[in-house]
Amino acid sequence: QVFVCGNDLEAKQMVMDIVRALGLTPLDQGSLLAAQEIENYPLQLFPMWKFPILLSFGLTVFFFFYCLVLDVIYPYVYEKKDFSFFIAISIANRICPILALILLALVYLPGVLAAIIQLYRGTKYRRFPNWLDKWMLCRKQLGLVALAFASLHVLYTLVIPIRSYVRWTVSTQTISQALNNKTEPLNTTNAWLSDSYVALGILGFFLFVLLGITSLPSVSNSVNWREFRFVQVR
């Protein structure tokens, strides 16, 4: 990609034609006012990742303290129960899917807002507001961060059966049934709900991974618009 900016439209178009003839992709960056920003690109470190990372960090802190108060502090203060070990896995496993869904929604929300603005203005040739323009430019990064949180959720879920708290709960229930000489019958309704929940989670994560893979430049350049749109809609 070659960034091109200038105030003379004819001269800029001529330069862009030369860039295409060299086998490169020209990107119109607007007027000469953008030249300083373009010259500073080599000095920037992941400029499109700044907003997604800061947003994810802020949301993580907010939901962490919310879950901390709800699951650890409240039971300790009012019920004198120590659930501080929930911080390691339980709270983290609750935060990850929430953030994955929120960030995924933030990937598609700016497109909806952009369509509303275009309909309101009656034209698609006017520039979007600066905040919306920056938001739309970092949608791919938001999606990849959301995929990272979804992947963490899968890993946390896989380690649940080997947790000490879970094994203690299962062994306690087993001993209680043995002492009472009573076996709890299988609740097929709960079994269906549990298996359906897991199956839908696996399917959702598969679609999430597929969406993330097709968003990579090396993959998205190899599919046409209809194929890419099909994956986005799914």
N, C-alpha and C positions, 0 to 999 in steps of 0.2 A: 504494500500500500504506500502511495505517495500523497502526502498532503499538499494541497494547492490552495492558495488564497490570493486575492487581488481585487482591485477596484475596477479594472478594465475587463468586462465580460468577454470580449472578443479575444483579448490576449490570453485570458485564463483558459478559455476553451481551446485555444491553439496549443497551450502547454499540456492540457489534459489529453489532447489527441496524440501529442508526441509521447506522453507517458504510456498510453495504450499501445502505441506502435512498438514500444520497447518491451511489451509483454507484462507490464505492471498495471496496478489498479489505482487510478487517481481518485482522491477524495476531496470534494469541494468543501473547504473549511470556512468559506465566507470571504469577508473583506480583509484588507491588510491589517485590521485591528487584531486579527487572530494570529498574526505572524509571531508575536512575542510568546504566546502560549505554545505554538508549534515548536519554536526554537528551544523551549524549556522541556519538551517531552523527554529528551535523553537523560535529563537530570531527575525526572520523576520516578518514583518507585511504586508500581502498581496503583496508578492514579484512580482507576475505575473501581478498585477494591476498598477504597477508604470509607465510602458511605455504607456499603453492605457490612463491613467489619464493625464499624462503630454502631450501626443499628442493631446488629446481632448481639454485640456486647451489652448494649443498653437493655435490650429485651431479656437477655439472659440474667442480668443482675436483678431486674424487676421481678421476673417470675421465680428466681431463686429465693429471694427474700419473702415473696408471697407464700411459696410452698414451705419455706422454713418456719414461718409463723404458724401456718395452718397445721403442719404435720409434726413439728418438733416443739416449738415454744408453747403453743396452746396446750397440748397434752401434758407437758411438764409442769406448767403453772397450775392448771385446774384439775388434773388427774394424777399428778406426781408420777408420770410414766416417762422413762428416758428412752426416746426414740432418736437420739442424736445420730445413730449409725445410718439412718435413712439418708443422710446427706451424701454418702458415697455413691449409692446406686439408685435408690427409690426416687429421690428428688431429681437427680440427673435424668433418670429415665422418664420422668414426667415432663421435664422441661423440653427435652429434645423433640418429641413429636409436636408439641405446641408451637415451637419456633419453626419447625419445618413447614407446618401448614400456614403459619402467618407469613413467612417469607415467600412461600409459593404463591399466596394470594397477592402479595406485593409485586410479584413478577408480572401478573396480568392486569392488575388494577390501573397502572398508568396508560395502558392501551385503551381501556374503556374511557378513561378521562380524556385522552387525546381525541377519541372519536366524538365524544360529547362536545368538546371545544370546537372541532371542525364543523359539526352540525350547527352549532350556535353561530359561528362566524360565517357559515355558508361557503367556505372555501378551504382547500387543503394546502394552499401555497403560502400561508402566513406562518411565521415561526411560532413554535410553542413557547409558553413562558419558560424562563430559565430554569426554574425548579423542576418543571415537568420534563424538560429536555434532558437535564442531568439524571433524573430518575429513570427515564427510558433507556439512557445509554448504559446504565449499570444493571439492567434486568438480568443479563446472562450471569453476572457475578452473584446476584441475589439468588438465582436458581441453583447455582453450584453450592453456595453456602447452605441453602435449604436441603440439598441432597446430602451434604456432609452431616447435618443434624439428623436426617432420617437414617443414615447409615449408623450413626452412634446409637440411635434408638434400637436398631436391630441388634447391635452387639450387646447393649445392656440387657435386652430381653433374653438373649441366648444364655446369659450367665445367671439369670434368676434362679433356675433349679439348683445351682450349686451354692447359693447363698446360705450362710449359717442360720439366718432367721427363718428362711423357708424350710430348710431341713428340720429345724427345731419344731416348727409348726406342724409339719407332716408327722414327725415322730410322736409329738404330743397327742395328736388326733388318733394315731394308731394305738398308742398305749391306752388312751381313754376308751376306745372301742373294745380293746381286749379286757380291760378291767370291768367294763359294764356288760361284757359278753353280748355285744350288740354291734352289728355291721350296718353301716349306712348304705341303703340301696342306691344303685346308680340312677341319677336323675338325667334321663335322656334329653329333657328340654335344655338343661344347663349344658349338657355335653354338646348338643347341636349349636347352642349359642357360642360356646367357647371355640369349637372347631370352625364355625363360620367366621368368627372374629379373627382368628389366626389366618384363615385362608384369604380373607379380604385384605388383611394386612400384608400378606406375601404378594398378592396381586397388585396392591397399591404400590408397594416398594419396587416391584418389577417395572411398573409403568413409570415410576419416578426415575429409576435408573435409565430406562429407555429415553425418557425426555432429556435427562442430563447428557447422555451420550450424543444424541442428535443435536444438542446445543453446542458441542465442541466444534471449532472452526473446521478442523480437518474432516469431520463427518458431515457437517451441514453443507459444506461446499460440494459434496459428492451426491447429494439428493436434490431432486427438483422441488419446486415450490409446492406442488400438490402432495408429494410424499412428506415434506416437512410439516405442512398444514395438517395432514392426517394424524401424525404423531402428536402434534400440539392439541388437537381436538380430543384425542383419546385421553 
